Amino acid sequence: MTLSPKELERYARHLSLPQVGLEGQEKLKAAKVLCIGAGGLGSPLAMFLAAAGVGKLGLVDADVVDGSNLHRQLLHGESDIGRKKLASAAETLKEVNPHVELALHETRFEAANAMDLARGYDLIIDGTDNFPTRYLSNDVAFFLGIPNVYGSIYQFEGQVSFFHPHGGGPCYRCLFPTPPKPGMVPSCAEGGVFGVLPGIIGSLQATEAIKHVLGIGDSLKGRLVHLDTLSMRIRTFQLRKDPQCPLCGETPTITKLVDYEAFCGLTSENAESELKMNPDTNAIDWTPTMVASQWEKRAITLVDVREDFERSICQIDGALAIPLGQLSEHLDELPRDRQVVFFCKSGIRSVSAIVKAREAGFNDAVHLAGGILAWRDDIDPTLTPY
């Protein structure tokens, strides 16, 4: 693809690099990259890919902009709160580079649509923070024979790799054959994230994608880079292709897309299995309305498993405060003659609390689905969100 005079001016510093030059910039213009997510990682990913001159940039996201996004999601601003992220992202990216074709997919990336969404792209970049999508993007990339650029963040730490089994490297399943149990690894919403961290990790993912398109340098294929921003230590781990991998191994057992919510233990069926529920046990999810009705009559024991600093932001008056890490030591203090209802910020840690409680004999323990954020939305809008 030839470059216009305006593009030649725009990419002048790239053209001056012998490793890029005119031929390389034309490769970028011909490239088609799919970015899953327009949030923390997706912001630097999309902005740098657009700025670099990637010809077609696909974005998949069904979320809306929230005020808590703005300390790290630089695609969006104050005036975008409440808007669809893709609408906000498109405006920003057109300002970054009007020469880039944007393909906006306002939907969740799911097994039912993933192959159709990704088909025709040269590589996939995963900018999400949940395990079902990580396994799904990995599997889709494998079945389409294209690379998957992986990145993840948690609090002050992040990691990046380049998975491409068809290019001789491992896949995500070689590194993580099975997902962690639900609630064991909090999301950014639950665990928090250092604002600049997604900018760093997302930029590294964009770097890997651009290098691949240009065919220059050494990729992170077979390596994983881990960054701790508090100590500013960067470690590189060697990865190997697992011959027993169920996807890219010698005798694969995964030959098509699966139910990724079920695989990661996030469906009600899997949750019931994990919690050793029997057919006579009520569902573990209680809505804010259900909890409020029983709490008003003080017919339940409401237990807040968040940390102290979170309760200083907002709390439900009268709830017992027992951080999840201390719960096992204090379960004997809970009354056994009333229903126990756990809650956290968004309903992740409280599932782990249910597991601990049921192991201690609280067989009907449940949780507030959606956590205190759902309580704020449905019951008490005066609570401060975070």
Summary of the structure (lengths in Angstrom):
residues: 386
radius of gyration: 23.0
end to end distance: 46.6
largest distance: 77.3
contacts: 1262
relative contact order: 0.10
helix: 39%
strand: 17%
